Amino acid sequence: MLYREFGKTGIKLSALGFGAMRLPMKEVNGKKIVDEDLAVPLMQKAFDMGINYVDSAPLYCEKLSETAVGKALKGYRDKVYLSTKNPIEDNDGDHWTERLEKSLKKLDTDYIDFYHFWGINLEGFKSWQGLKYGPLEAALKAKEQGLIKHISFSYHDKPENYKEIADSGFFESTLVQYNLLDRSNEENIAYAKSKGLGVIVMGPVGGGRLGAPSQKIQGLLKNKPVSTAELAMRFVLANRNADMALSGMSNLDMVKENVLIASREDHLTDDEVRHIKAMMEENKNLAKLYCTGCNYCKPCPAGIDIPYIFEIMNRYIVYELKEHAKSEYKDLINKLTWIKSEDASKCTACGSCEQKCPQKLPVIKQLRETHTTLV
């Protein structure tokens, strides 16, 4: 396993982190719970293989991830850095502390190494400044008390709002989305690195999207056959501004494969990275011929999230992520995704979308084609 300097913290973290958001689950009395008989030894095996960072959150795995992580850390607490998150449900500092204390109890630990302001956005961050006793003051107090070692933030806001938060000097590390399909935070990653923040990439395999085979993506490296998932992971690890790729792993094969990739010295050459970026941009432009995702067609009277459904179709057509696209659409039909949308078959052909589409796309026809292709 390779280790990298983590910002200005003085800590060296493994190039691969264990994301405890996809732990093995089982059903008991009609209720899904973490299968601790599998999850705990899985994490401990990852620690034995050199991973020294585990990331959880209060809501992961039916709210049971932190408890499983706490059990996995028994005997490893002085060897593994622990990360979890505060959802910041209001601006009350005491409530912020109560949520921290709940996590400490579930994790069965006296302190958290990297405690994240979860899913931060610029508007919320600004609203906390100047409060008599808000989340920022509560975090500083918790750090003084030794309950947390480092204050961090995970980010899902617009890319252009990132730098103002990074410039605040309040945070020591950051967790951001970045992968082959979504490079919108590439500049922010470089900026955070320049400011001395530790940088961890979440979603290196696109939340599982890049785990599915794609001949088009696999063919980006000429004469170097690799799986889509391996190429995705190597692409992230080749970014010198990223200190770690955080991957959710649910079985030992995934752990072994990712550890093997993260232990390589030779990820991608600069020329290979440039070639991959150029080809992905070309693919992105092809995707825009189908739908730009401008959202002007919304809301749909039938409750269809048209841009999201066309995004799934783009993955099928443009990136050839066919297995993933079909699985994603099936989840949407069965209401198993967080996206609130009817499937494309519910289109009533009212024409509202086509009137508003600046691309003048034949939306009704394409919705029918999408449903036929993906079911």
Phi, psi and chi 1 to 4 in degrees:
 res  aa     phi    psi   chi1   chi2   chi3   chi4
   1 MET       -  136.0  176.4   61.0   65.9      -
   2 LEU   -91.2  149.5  -59.5  179.6      -      -
   3 TYR  -126.5  145.6  -61.9   84.9      -      -
   4 ARG  -129.4  146.2  -60.6  175.8  175.4 -179.7
   5 GLU   -62.8  130.9  -65.4  -74.9  -13.4      -
   6 PHE  -102.7   90.4 -165.7   52.8      -      -
   7 GLY    56.2 -137.0      -      -      -      -
   8 LYS  -100.3   14.8  -65.4 -179.0  178.8  179.0
   9 THR   -75.0  -18.4   64.3      -      -      -
  10 GLY    80.0    7.6      -      -      -      -
  11 ILE  -103.4  143.9  -68.2  170.6      -      -
  12 LYS  -106.2  121.3  -79.8 -167.7  172.3 -176.8
  13 LEU  -108.5  150.5  -67.7 -176.6      -      -
  14 SER   -63.4  147.8   50.1      -      -      -
  15 ALA   -64.3  -20.2      -      -      -      -
  16 LEU  -117.2  132.1  173.9   67.8      -      -
  17 GLY  -112.5  153.1      -      -      -      -
  18 PHE   -94.9  113.2 -165.6  108.7      -      -
  19 GLY   -88.7  116.2      -      -      -      -
  20 ALA   -92.4   47.3      -      -      -      -
  21 MET  -107.5   -7.8   72.8  -72.6  -74.0      -
  22 ARG  -130.0   45.0  -65.1 -171.7 -179.3   89.3
  23 LEU   -67.7  152.8  -62.2  175.6      -      -
  24 PRO   -59.9  135.1   15.4  -27.2      -      -
  25 MET  -117.9  162.7  -53.4  -71.6  -74.3      -
  26 LYS  -145.3  164.6   64.5 -179.1  179.1 -179.5
  27 GLU  -108.6  128.5 -167.8  168.7  -55.8      -
  28 VAL  -129.9  120.5  176.4      -      -      -
  29 ASN    52.3   42.1  -62.0  -35.9      -      -
  30 GLY    77.3    7.6      -      -      -      -
  31 LYS  -120.6  133.8 -173.7  177.1  180.0 -179.4
  32 LYS   -81.4  129.3  -69.8 -175.6   70.1  176.5
  33 ILE  -135.7  163.0   64.7  170.0      -      -
  34 VAL   -68.6  131.9  172.5      -      -      -
  35 ASP   -82.4   88.8 -170.8  -22.5      -      -
  36 GLU   -65.2  -24.9  -66.9 -175.6   -7.0      -
  37 ASP   -64.1  -25.5  -69.1  -23.6      -      -
  38 LEU  -100.6  -42.3  -63.8  176.7      -      -
  39 ALA   -67.6  -44.4      -      -      -      -
  40 VAL   -64.2  -52.8  170.7      -      -      -
  41 PRO   -64.7  -28.2   16.6  -28.4      -      -
  42 LEU   -62.6  -47.9  175.8   66.5      -      -
  43 MET   -65.3  -40.4  -74.2 -175.4  -85.0      -
  44 GLN   -66.5  -34.8  -68.8  179.3  -23.7      -
  45 LYS   -65.0  -39.4  179.8   63.6  175.6  178.1
  46 ALA   -62.9  -39.9      -      -      -      -
  47 PHE   -64.7  -40.8  -57.3  153.8      -      -
  48 ASP   -63.5  -27.2  -70.4  -23.7      -      -
  49 MET   -87.1    2.1  -64.7  173.9   74.2      -
  50 GLY   113.6   -8.0      -      -      -      -
  51 ILE   -70.8  124.2  -66.9  176.2      -      -
  52 ASN  -120.1   27.6   69.7  -10.4      -      -
  53 TYR  -147.1  127.4 -175.7   97.0      -      -
  54 VAL  -127.8  136.0   60.5      -      -      -
  55 ASP  -121.1  129.2  173.3   86.4      -      -
  56 SER  -130.8 -171.8 -173.8      -      -      -
  57 ALA  -166.6  153.8      -      -      -      -
  58 PRO   -58.5  -28.8  -25.6   34.9      -      -
  59 LEU  -100.0   -4.0  -57.6 -178.3      -      -
  60 TYR   -66.3  146.4  -71.6  170.7      -      -
  61 CYS    51.8   56.3  -58.4      -      -      -
  62 GLU    56.6   35.8  -55.7  -67.3  -33.6      -
  63 LYS    68.7   20.2  -58.5 -177.5  179.6 -179.7
  64 LEU  -114.7   -0.3  -62.0  172.2      -      -
  65 SER   -61.9  -47.1  171.9      -      -      -
  66 GLU   -59.9  -40.3  -72.0 -177.7  -37.7      -
  67 THR   -62.4  -43.9  -59.0      -      -      -
  68 ALA   -65.6  -40.2      -      -      -      -
  69 VAL   -62.9  -42.7  168.1      -      -      -
  70 GLY   -57.8  -40.2      -      -      -      -
  71 LYS   -70.1  -36.3  -68.0  179.5  179.5  179.7
  72 ALA   -67.4  -27.6      -      -      -      -
  73 LEU   -79.8   -8.2  -74.9  171.5      -      -
  74 LYS   -61.7  120.1  -61.9  -56.4  177.7 -172.0
  75 GLY    89.0   -5.2      -      -      -      -
  76 TYR  -125.3    2.0  -67.3   86.7      -      -
  77 ARG   -60.6  -32.0 -170.0   63.9 -170.4   89.9
  78 ASP   -86.4   -0.7   59.9  -20.7      -      -
  79 LYS  -113.3  -17.2  -57.3  168.3 -172.5  167.7
  80 VAL  -123.4  133.1  176.9      -      -      -
  81 TYR   -85.3  131.9  -65.6   96.5      -      -
  82 LEU  -104.4  133.3  169.6   62.9      -      -
  83 SER  -127.7  136.9  160.4      -      -      -
  84 THR  -148.5 -172.2 -168.2      -      -      -
  85 LYS  -139.1  154.3  -51.2  173.6 -176.3   74.3
  86 ASN  -112.1  118.9 -166.6  -47.7      -      -
  87 PRO   -70.8  -10.7   23.2  -32.0      -      -
  88 ILE    49.2   72.0  -37.6  175.3      -      -
  89 GLU   -77.6  -16.9  -62.3  161.9   -5.4      -
  90 ASP  -155.6 -175.9   54.5   41.6      -      -
  91 ASN   -96.0   13.9  -71.2  -14.6      -      -
  92 ASP   -89.1  121.2 -171.7  -59.4      -      -
  93 GLY   -64.3  -34.5      -      -      -      -
  94 ASP   -66.5  -39.3  -71.9  -33.7      -      -
  95 HIS   -66.3  -36.7  -67.6  165.5      -      -
  96 TRP   -59.5  -44.1 -173.3   95.0      -      -
  97 THR   -66.9  -37.2  -57.3      -      -      -
  98 GLU   -61.5  -40.0  -71.7  171.4    6.2      -
  99 ARG   -68.0  -37.3  -69.5 -172.1  -70.5  -87.1
 100 LEU   -61.0  -46.1  166.1   61.3      -      -
 101 GLU   -63.6  -34.9  -69.5  172.0  -15.5      -
 102 LYS   -64.3  -40.5  -74.9 -179.6 -178.2  177.7
 103 SER   -66.4  -42.8  -75.3      -      -      -
 104 LEU   -58.8  -39.4  -73.2  167.1      -      -
 105 LYS   -68.8  -45.5 -175.4  175.5 -179.4  179.8
 106 LYS   -65.5  -36.5  -70.6  173.8   72.1  174.8
 107 LEU   -79.4  -12.3  -70.8  158.4      -      -
 108 ASP    54.7   51.8 -165.8   19.4      -      -
 109 THR  -141.0  160.7 -172.6      -      -      -
 110 ASP   -88.6  -16.1  -63.7  -33.0      -      -
 111 TYR  -155.9  159.4   66.9   94.7      -      -
 112 ILE  -119.1  131.6  -66.1  163.1      -      -
 113 ASP   -71.4  -49.5  -64.0  -72.9      -      -
 114 PHE  -126.9  107.6  -65.6   94.0      -      -
 115 TYR  -107.3  120.4 -163.4   51.6      -      -
 116 HIS   -97.7  136.0  -71.8   76.1      -      -
 117 PHE   -73.4  111.6  -81.5   61.8      -      -
 118 TRP   -80.5  123.7 -165.1    2.5      -      -
 119 GLY    59.1   45.1      -      -      -      -
 120 ILE   -64.3  150.6 -160.8  171.4      -      -
 121 ASN  -135.8  160.6   59.8   64.4      -      -
 122 LEU   -63.2  -41.0 -177.3   57.9      -      -
 123 GLU   -60.4  -45.9 -178.2 -178.8   -3.7      -
 124 GLY   -64.7  -42.8      -      -      -      -
 125 PHE   -59.8  -41.9 -177.5   65.0      -      -
 126 LYS   -65.9  -36.6  -75.2 -177.3  174.0  179.0
 127 SER   -68.5  -21.3   73.0      -      -      -
 128 TRP   -81.8  -17.9  -56.9  -34.9      -      -
 129 GLN   -77.8  133.5  -61.7  172.7   25.8      -
 130 GLY    87.9   -2.3      -      -      -      -
 131 LEU   -71.2  151.7  -65.7  175.9      -      -
 132 LYS   -62.1  -46.7 -173.7  175.7 -178.7 -179.6
 133 TYR  -151.9   87.5 -171.5   66.0      -      -
 134 GLY  -109.3 -167.4      -      -      -      -
 135 PRO   -58.0  -37.2  -27.1   36.5      -      -
 136 LEU   -65.9  -45.4  -58.7 -179.2      -      -
 137 GLU   -65.1  -38.6  -71.3   75.5   16.8      -
 138 ALA   -63.8  -38.2      -      -      -      -
 139 ALA   -66.3  -43.2      -      -      -      -
 140 LEU   -62.8  -40.2  -69.2  173.0      -      -
 141 LYS   -64.8  -42.7 -178.3  178.4  178.6 -179.2
 142 ALA   -62.8  -36.2      -      -      -      -
 143 LYS   -68.5  -41.8 -172.7  175.6 -179.8 -178.3
 144 GLU   -60.5  -35.3  -70.4  174.2    3.9      -
 145 GLN   -80.3   -7.3  -66.0  172.9  -32.0      -
 146 GLY    82.6    9.4      -      -      -      -
 147 LEU   -73.7  -30.2  -60.4  177.5      -      -
 148 ILE  -132.0  147.6   57.5  178.0      -      -
 149 LYS   -95.6  -36.9  -58.2  -63.1 -176.1 -178.0
 150 HIS  -140.5  136.6  -54.5  -82.5      -      -
 151 ILE   -94.5  126.8  -56.6  173.6      -      -
 152 SER  -131.3  173.4  -50.2      -      -      -
 153 PHE  -147.2  140.2   73.2   99.9      -      -
 154 SER  -100.8  150.2   64.4      -      -      -
 155 TYR  -132.4  130.2 -171.2   78.5      -      -
 156 HIS  -134.8    9.4  -64.7  -77.4      -      -
 157 ASP   -77.4 -179.7 -162.3    7.9      -      -
 158 LYS   -60.7  140.3  -62.9  176.1 -178.1  177.5
 159 PRO   -54.3  -35.7  -27.6   35.7      -      -
 160 GLU   -71.1  -12.1   58.6  -94.1   28.6      -
 161 ASN   -93.5   -1.5  -69.8  -20.0      -      -
 162 TYR   -70.6  -45.4 -178.5   89.0      -      -
 163 LYS   -62.1  -34.7  -69.2 -178.5 -179.4  178.4
 164 GLU   -63.3  -35.4 -170.7  168.4  -17.6      -
 165 ILE   -71.4  -43.3  -62.2  173.0      -      -
 166 ALA   -62.9  -32.6      -      -      -      -
 167 ASP   -74.7  -12.4  -79.8  -23.5      -      -
 168 SER   -64.9  -25.5   68.5      -      -      -
 169 GLY    77.4    5.3      -      -      -      -
 170 PHE   -84.3  -28.0 -171.1   79.9      -      -
 171 PHE  -108.5  151.5  -59.2  101.1      -      -
 172 GLU  -105.6  -19.8  -64.3  174.2   80.6      -
 173 SER  -151.1  164.5   71.1      -      -      -
 174 THR  -141.8  149.3 -179.2      -      -      -
 175 LEU  -125.1  115.5  175.7   61.6      -      -
 176 VAL  -133.6  154.5  -64.2      -      -      -
 177 GLN   -76.9  135.7  178.2   90.7   10.2      -
 178 TYR  -166.9  127.6  177.6   69.5      -      -
 179 ASN  -164.5 -178.6   55.2   62.5      -      -
 180 LEU   -56.3  -36.6  -86.9  173.1      -      -
 181 LEU   -86.5  -19.0  -64.3  176.4      -      -
 182 ASP  -138.7   97.3 -179.8    6.0      -      -
 183 ARG  -107.9   22.4  -68.9  171.2   33.8 -129.6
 184 SER   -64.2  -22.4   57.7      -      -      -
 185 ASN   -99.8   12.5  -81.0  -48.2      -      -
 186 GLU   -58.2  -46.9 -167.6  164.8   75.3      -
 187 GLU   -65.6  -37.2 -176.3 -179.9  -27.6      -
 188 ASN   -66.7  -36.0  -70.9  -29.9      -      -
 189 ILE   -62.2  -44.7  -70.9  172.4      -      -
 190 ALA   -64.3  -39.1      -      -      -      -
 191 TYR   -66.8  -44.7 -171.6   76.1      -      -
 192 ALA   -59.6  -41.7      -      -      -      -
 193 LYS   -60.9  -41.6 -174.3   74.6  169.1 -179.3
 194 SER   -67.0  -23.6   73.1      -      -      -
 195 LYS   -89.9    0.1  -57.7  -65.2  -71.3 -170.9
 196 GLY    88.0   11.3      -      -      -      -
 197 LEU   -82.6  145.6  -86.2   70.5      -      -
 198 GLY   -72.8  139.0      -      -      -      -
 199 VAL  -121.8  119.2 -179.7      -      -      -
 200 ILE  -116.4  134.2  -65.3 -179.7      -      -
 201 VAL   -98.1  124.8  167.4      -      -      -
 202 MET  -100.5  155.6   59.0  179.1  156.9      -
 203 GLY    66.5   38.3      -      -      -      -
 204 PRO   -62.3  -25.2   24.4  -34.7      -      -
 205 VAL  -106.3   24.5 -168.6      -      -      -
 206 GLY    63.2   40.0      -      -      -      -
 207 GLY    61.3   30.1      -      -      -      -
 208 GLY    96.7  -15.0      -      -      -      -
 209 ARG   -59.0  -38.9  -74.7  175.2  -73.2  171.4
 210 LEU   -89.1    6.9  -68.2  163.6      -      -
 211 GLY   -80.8  -22.1      -      -      -      -
 212 ALA   -80.1  148.1      -      -      -      -
 213 PRO   -67.3  142.3   23.4  -33.0      -      -
 214 SER  -145.7  111.6  163.8      -      -      -
 215 GLN   -61.4  -34.3  -68.0  -60.6  -42.5      -
 216 LYS   -65.0  -44.9 -178.9  165.9  -73.8 -170.7
 217 ILE   -73.8  -40.9  -67.2  176.3      -      -
 218 GLN   -62.1  -27.5  -71.4  169.4 -134.3      -
 219 GLY   -82.3    2.4      -      -      -      -
 220 LEU   -68.0  -27.6  -68.9  173.8      -      -
 221 LEU   -99.7  105.6  -80.9 -176.1      -      -
 222 LYS   -65.8  132.2  -64.3  178.8  179.7  178.5
 223 ASN    60.9   18.6  -56.6  -41.9      -      -
 224 LYS  -131.4   79.2  -68.9 -175.5  179.0 -179.6
 225 PRO   -64.7  120.3   23.6  -32.6      -      -
 226 VAL  -139.4  160.5  -64.8      -      -      -
 227 SER   -72.2  161.1   68.9      -      -      -
 228 THR   -59.3  -42.6  -51.6      -      -      -
 229 ALA   -64.4  -41.4      -      -      -      -
 230 GLU   -64.8  -43.7  179.3  178.9  -16.4      -
 231 LEU   -62.1  -41.0  179.3   59.3      -      -
 232 ALA   -61.8  -44.5      -      -      -      -
 233 MET   -68.3  -41.7 -173.7   67.5   75.0      -
 234 ARG   -66.6  -33.6  -72.2  175.0   63.2 -173.2
 235 PHE   -61.8  -45.1  176.3   79.3      -      -
 236 VAL   -66.5  -46.1  169.6      -      -      -
 237 LEU   -68.3  -20.3  -68.4  170.1      -      -
 238 ALA   -76.9  -13.7      -      -      -      -
 239 ASN   -75.7  112.4 -171.0  -37.8      -      -
 240 ARG   -68.5  -13.4  -63.8 -179.8  179.7   86.0
 241 ASN   -89.5   -7.6  -63.9  -46.9      -      -
 242 ALA  -100.0  128.6      -      -      -      -
 243 ASP   -87.5  -26.4  -60.6  -45.7      -      -
 244 MET  -155.2  147.3  172.2 -169.8  -71.8      -
 245 ALA  -104.8  121.1      -      -      -      -
 246 LEU   -97.8  118.6 -178.8   66.7      -      -
 247 SER  -123.1  132.2 -179.4      -      -      -
 248 GLY   -78.4  122.8      -      -      -      -
 249 MET  -127.5  131.6  -64.4  173.6  -81.0      -
 250 SER  -116.5   -1.3   53.9      -      -      -
 251 ASN  -152.4  167.3   59.2   62.0      -      -
 252 LEU   -67.8  -33.1 -172.7   56.2      -      -
 253 ASP   -61.8  -40.7  -73.8  -19.0      -      -
 254 MET   -64.0  -42.5  -66.4  174.4   69.6      -
 255 VAL   -61.5  -48.9  172.7      -      -      -
 256 LYS   -60.8  -44.2  -72.0  180.0  177.3  178.2
 257 GLU   -63.6  -45.7 -179.3 -178.9    2.5      -
 258 ASN   -69.0  -37.2  -75.5  -17.5      -      -
 259 VAL   -63.7  -41.1  166.8      -      -      -
 260 LEU   -61.5  -43.4 -171.0   63.7      -      -
 261 ILE   -66.6  -44.7  -64.3  168.2      -      -
 262 ALA   -70.3  -14.0      -      -      -      -
 263 SER   -91.6   -0.3  -60.3      -      -      -
 264 ARG   -79.7  142.0  -65.7 -178.9   59.8  141.3
 265 GLU   -83.0  -32.3  -63.9  -85.3    2.6      -
 266 ASP  -104.7   91.1   59.4  -29.9      -      -
 267 HIS   -82.0  -76.6  -74.0  -63.5      -      -
 268 LEU  -141.3  145.1  -61.2  169.4      -      -
 269 THR   -76.1  164.0   67.0      -      -      -
 270 ASP   -58.9  -39.1  -69.5  -16.5      -      -
 271 ASP   -65.4  -40.3  -75.6  -18.1      -      -
 272 GLU   -64.8  -40.9  -73.6  172.3  -25.8      -
 273 VAL   -62.7  -44.3  169.1      -      -      -
 274 ARG   -62.1  -41.3  -79.4 -168.0  -70.5  -91.0
 275 HIS   -64.1  -44.4  172.2   72.8      -      -
 276 ILE   -62.4  -44.0  -71.5  170.3      -      -
 277 LYS   -62.5  -42.6  -72.9 -179.0  178.8  179.7
 278 ALA   -63.4  -43.2      -      -      -      -
 279 MET   -69.5  -36.7  -65.1  -55.3  -65.7      -
 280 MET   -68.4  -34.7  -69.8  -57.9  -71.3      -
 281 GLU   -64.9  -40.0  -79.2  -60.3  -45.9      -
 282 GLU   -62.6  -43.2 -173.7  174.8  -45.4      -
 283 ASN   -63.8  -38.6  -70.7  -23.8      -      -
 284 LYS   -61.9  -40.1 -170.2  175.2  179.6 -179.5
 285 ASN   -65.9  -35.6  -71.1  -28.6      -      -
 286 LEU   -64.0  -38.5  -72.2  173.6      -      -
 287 ALA   -63.4  -35.4      -      -      -      -
 288 LYS   -68.3  -20.5  -73.5 -179.1  178.5  178.7
 289 LEU   -66.4  -24.3  -66.1  175.1      -      -
 290 TYR   -90.3  -46.6 -161.6   77.3      -      -
 291 CYS  -165.8  129.4  173.2      -      -      -
 292 THR   -85.8   -9.3   63.7      -      -      -
 293 GLY    71.7   29.6      -      -      -      -
 294 CYS   -74.3  -17.9   69.8      -      -      -
 295 ASN    72.3    8.0  -68.2  -44.4      -      -
 296 TYR   -63.7  -24.4  -73.0  160.0      -      -
 297 CYS   -74.1  -13.3   58.9      -      -      -
 298 LYS   -87.0  150.3  -62.1  172.2   72.3  172.9
 299 PRO   -84.5  149.8   32.1  -35.7      -      -
 300 CYS   -87.1  129.0  165.5      -      -      -
 301 PRO   -57.1  -26.4  -24.7   34.8      -      -
 302 ALA   -89.6    0.8      -      -      -      -
 303 GLY    81.1   21.3      -      -      -      -
 304 ILE   -92.5  127.5  -58.0  169.6      -      -
 305 ASP   -83.5   85.9 -170.2  -30.6      -      -
 306 ILE   -59.7  -47.5  -62.1  170.3      -      -
 307 PRO   -59.9  -38.3  -25.1   35.8      -      -
 308 TYR   -67.2  -42.2  177.3   69.0      -      -
 309 ILE   -64.8  -38.8  -74.7  178.5      -      -
 310 PHE   -70.6  -27.9  -76.9  169.7      -      -
 311 GLU   -64.2  -41.7 -179.3 -173.7  -24.1      -
 312 ILE   -61.4  -43.5  -63.7  175.2      -      -
 313 MET   -64.6  -36.0 -169.9   60.4  167.1      -
 314 ASN   -61.3  -40.3  -82.6  -27.6      -      -
 315 ARG   -62.9  -35.9  -64.5  172.7 -161.7  163.9
 316 TYR   -70.0  -49.2 -176.0   96.1      -      -
 317 ILE   -80.9  -51.8  -64.6  174.6      -      -
 318 VAL   -80.1  -44.4  179.1      -      -      -
 319 TYR  -100.2   -3.6  -61.1  106.7      -      -
 320 GLU    57.9   32.2  -63.5 -178.2   -0.2      -
 321 LEU   -88.5   66.0  -67.7  164.4      -      -
 322 LYS   -70.0  -46.2  -63.9 -177.4  178.3 -178.7
 323 GLU   -60.5  -44.9  -70.0 -179.7   19.0      -
 324 HIS   -62.8  -46.0  161.8   75.7      -      -
 325 ALA   -60.4  -43.4      -      -      -      -
 326 LYS   -65.0  -39.9  -77.9  178.8  171.3  -73.1
 327 SER   -66.3  -42.3  174.6      -      -      -
 328 GLU   -63.1  -41.6 -166.5   91.6  -15.2      -
 329 TYR   -69.3  -36.7 -168.1   65.8      -      -
 330 LYS   -62.8  -41.2 -177.5  178.8  178.9 -179.8
 331 ASP   -62.5  -37.9  -75.0  -11.9      -      -
 332 LEU   -65.4  -43.9 -176.3  138.7      -      -
 333 ILE   -60.1  -40.1  -68.8  173.6      -      -
 334 ASN   -89.5    9.0  -65.3  -36.8      -      -
 335 LYS    60.0   38.2  -51.0  -63.7 -176.6 -174.6
 336 LEU  -105.0   11.8  -62.1  176.4      -      -
 337 THR  -119.2  156.9  175.5      -      -      -
 338 TRP   -73.1  -14.3   63.1  -88.1      -      -
 339 ILE   -71.4  127.5  -62.9  -70.0      -      -
 340 LYS   -90.4   98.5  -55.7  -60.1 -179.0 -175.0
 341 SER  -157.0  143.4  173.8      -      -      -
 342 GLU   -78.3  160.2  -62.3  -65.4  -26.2      -
 343 ASP   -81.0  168.8   65.4   77.0      -      -
 344 ALA   -63.6  -21.4      -      -      -      -
 345 SER   -68.4  -15.5   70.6      -      -      -
 346 LYS   -83.0    1.3  -57.5  -59.2 -169.7  -64.5
 347 CYS   -61.0  130.1  173.7      -      -      -
 348 THR   -98.5    2.8   62.1      -      -      -
 349 ALA    59.8   37.1      -      -      -      -
 350 CYS   -71.9  -23.8   69.8      -      -      -
 351 GLY    88.2   -1.9      -      -      -      -
 352 SER   -58.4  -41.6  170.6      -      -      -
 353 CYS   -64.9  -43.4   51.4      -      -      -
 354 GLU   -67.5  -30.4  -66.1 -170.9   -6.0      -
 355 GLN   -67.2  -32.2  -68.0  173.4   19.4      -
 356 LYS   -96.4  -12.3  -66.6 -178.2  -74.8 -173.9
 357 CYS   -71.9  116.1  177.6      -      -      -
 358 PRO   -68.5  -19.4   24.2  -32.8      -      -
 359 GLN   -85.3   -7.9  -58.0  -65.3  110.9      -
 360 LYS    56.6   40.3  -56.9  -57.8  178.6 -174.9
 361 LEU   -75.1  148.0  -64.1  174.6      -      -
 362 PRO   -78.1   72.4   29.2  -34.2      -      -
 363 VAL   -58.3  -44.5  179.2      -      -      -
 364 ILE   -59.6  -47.5  -63.7  169.5      -      -
 365 LYS   -61.6  -43.0  177.8 -174.9  176.0 -176.0
 366 GLN   -69.5  -32.4  -70.3 -178.4  -10.0      -
 367 LEU   -63.6  -42.8  -78.7  172.6      -      -
 368 ARG   -63.7  -42.5  -71.0  171.4 -179.9  159.5
 369 GLU   -63.1  -41.0  -69.5  173.4   -9.3      -
 370 THR   -61.1  -47.4  -65.0      -      -      -
 371 HIS   -63.1  -43.7 -174.4   74.9      -      -
 372 THR   -61.8  -38.9  -58.8      -      -      -
 373 THR   -73.1  -38.9  -59.7      -      -      -
 374 LEU   -94.9  -17.1  -62.3 -179.3      -      -
 375 VAL   -78.2      -  -69.3      -      -      -
